[in-house]
Amino acid sequence: MRLTILFPLLCAVAVPAYAQQNGTGISGIHFDAGSPMGVVPITGFGPDNFKGGNRSTSLEHARQLIASGDLMQADKLLATVIGETPSREARFLKGVTKLGLGDAASARRYFEQSLYRGRNGHPGAMSGLAIAEIKLGNVDAARDILHKLQYQQEKCGHSCDRAGSLKQAVGVVEKALA
């Protein structure tokens, strides 16, 4: 029951949050409000994107499949894409897909791979990782992630470009822990 409620919320929060934090300064993405999940990320990822049109199209198609709820097809497509690129975005989307399919252990692995080493984590990937940890029974690990997000939120304040994403990510994790 919680997954049914939290998965669409995670997608709605995490995908845009991750898109905003790609290290390029790009903070806007476009949404299709007519989708079944309410929001479908259409564009907004930066240089960690694919340069080739074919893979870029595949990644966009994967986002659309996730938003429409066709997780099995998205999972298959992302398996191919991940084999062709080191993109953090592809791994993040694979984590979202695995979480939606109920494979929390794989979701955790893909969310961990989508985080940058030695830097503040992307709010979307961190909230996805926290939810995966909760599903695996690692509530303390999820609380640690929540504390990291709250620390980042405190340091960021209301003026940084991550403020909205951090607020949403904190809310998602707090709701999952409740």
C-alpha positions in Angstrom: 0.0 0.0 0.0 2.8 2.4 0.9 4.6 1.7 -2.4 1.4 2.4 -4.3 1.3 5.9 -2.7 5.0 6.6 -2.5 6.1 5.5 -6.0 4.2 8.2 -7.9 5.2 10.7 -5.3 8.8 9.6 -5.6 8.7 9.9 -9.4 7.0 13.3 -9.2 9.6 14.6 -6.8 12.8 12.6 -7.5 13.0 12.9 -11.3 12.7 16.7 -11.4 14.9 17.0 -8.3 17.6 14.9 -10.0 17.2 16.8 -13.3 17.8 20.1 -11.5 21.0 18.9 -9.9 23.1 17.7 -12.8 26.0 20.1 -12.3 25.2 22.2 -15.4 23.1 24.9 -13.8 20.1 23.8 -15.8 17.2 24.0 -13.3 14.1 23.9 -15.5 12.5 20.9 -17.1 9.2 20.7 -18.9 6.3 18.5 -17.8 3.3 16.9 -19.4 0.5 17.6 -16.9 -1.8 15.2 -18.8 0.1 12.1 -17.9 -1.4 9.5 -15.6 1.2 10.3 -12.9 0.7 14.0 -13.1 4.1 14.9 -14.3 6.4 13.5 -16.9 9.9 14.8 -17.2 10.5 15.6 -20.8 13.8 17.5 -20.9 16.4 19.0 -18.6 19.4 16.8 -18.1 22.8 18.1 -19.0 26.2 17.0 -20.2 25.9 13.7 -18.4 23.3 13.0 -21.1 23.8 11.1 -24.2 25.3 12.9 -27.1 23.9 10.4 -29.7 20.4 10.9 -30.7 19.4 7.2 -30.5 20.4 6.8 -26.8 18.9 10.2 -25.9 15.6 9.1 -27.5 15.8 5.8 -25.6 16.2 7.7 -22.3 13.3 10.0 -23.0 11.2 7.0 -24.0 12.2 5.3 -20.7 11.0 8.4 -18.8 7.7 8.3 -20.6 7.3 4.5 -19.9 8.0 5.1 -16.2 5.5 7.9 -16.0 2.8 5.8 -17.8 3.4 2.9 -15.4 4.9 0.5 -17.9 7.8 -0.4 -15.6 8.7 -3.7 -17.2 9.2 -2.1 -20.6 11.2 0.8 -19.0 13.3 -1.8 -17.2 14.2 -3.6 -20.4 15.0 -0.4 -22.2 17.1 0.9 -19.4 19.1 -2.3 -19.2 20.1 -1.7 -22.8 20.9 2.0 -22.3 22.9 1.3 -19.1 25.1 -1.1 -21.1 25.9 1.6 -23.5 26.7 4.6 -21.2 27.9 5.6 -17.8 25.1 8.1 -17.5 24.0 8.8 -13.9 20.5 9.7 -15.2 20.0 6.3 -16.7 21.0 4.6 -13.4 18.7 6.9 -11.5 15.8 6.0 -13.8 16.7 2.3 -13.4 16.5 2.8 -9.6 13.1 4.3 -9.9 12.0 1.5 -12.1 13.4 -1.2 -9.8 11.7 0.4 -6.8 8.4 0.4 -8.6 8.8 -3.2 -9.5 9.4 -4.1 -5.8 13.1 -4.9 -6.2 14.4 -2.6 -3.4 17.9 -4.2 -3.3 18.5 -3.4 -7.0 16.9 0.0 -6.6 19.4 0.8 -3.8 22.3 -0.3 -6.0 21.2 1.9 -8.9 20.4 4.9 -6.7 23.9 4.6 -5.1 25.5 4.5 -8.6 23.6 7.7 -9.6 25.1 9.7 -6.7 28.2 11.7 -7.3 31.1 10.7 -5.1 32.5 13.3 -2.7 29.8 15.8 -3.4 26.3 16.5 -2.0 24.0 13.9 -3.3 21.2 14.7 -5.7 18.0 15.1 -3.6 16.0 12.8 -5.9 18.5 10.0 -5.8 19.0 10.4 -2.1 15.2 10.2 -1.4 14.9 7.2 -3.7 17.8 5.5 -1.8 16.1 6.3 1.5 12.9 4.7 0.3 14.8 1.6 -0.9 16.5 1.3 2.5 13.1 1.5 4.2 11.8 -1.3 2.0 14.8 -3.4 2.9 14.2 -2.8 6.6 17.1 -0.4 7.1 15.2 2.3 8.8 18.4 3.7 10.5 20.1 4.1 7.1 17.0 5.9 5.8 17.1 8.2 8.8 20.8 8.9 8.2 19.9 9.9 4.6 17.1 12.1 5.9 19.6 13.8 8.2 22.0 14.4 5.3 19.2 15.9 3.3 18.2 18.1 6.2 21.8 19.2 6.7 22.0 20.1 3.0 18.7 22.0 3.3 20.0 23.9 6.3 23.2 24.9 4.5 21.4 25.8 1.3 18.8 28.0 2.9 15.9 29.3 0.7 18.1 31.0 -1.8 20.1 28.3 -3.5 18.9 26.5 -6.7 18.5 23.2 -4.8 16.1 24.6 -2.1 12.9 23.4 -3.7 14.3 20.0 -4.6 15.7 19.5 -1.1 12.4 20.5 0.5 10.5 18.0 -1.7 13.1 15.2 -1.0 12.9 15.8 2.8 9.1 15.6 2.6 9.1 12.4 0.7 11.5 10.7 3.1 9.7 12.0 6.2 6.4 10.7 4.8 8.0 7.3 4.1 9.4 7.1 7.6 6.1 8.0 9.2 
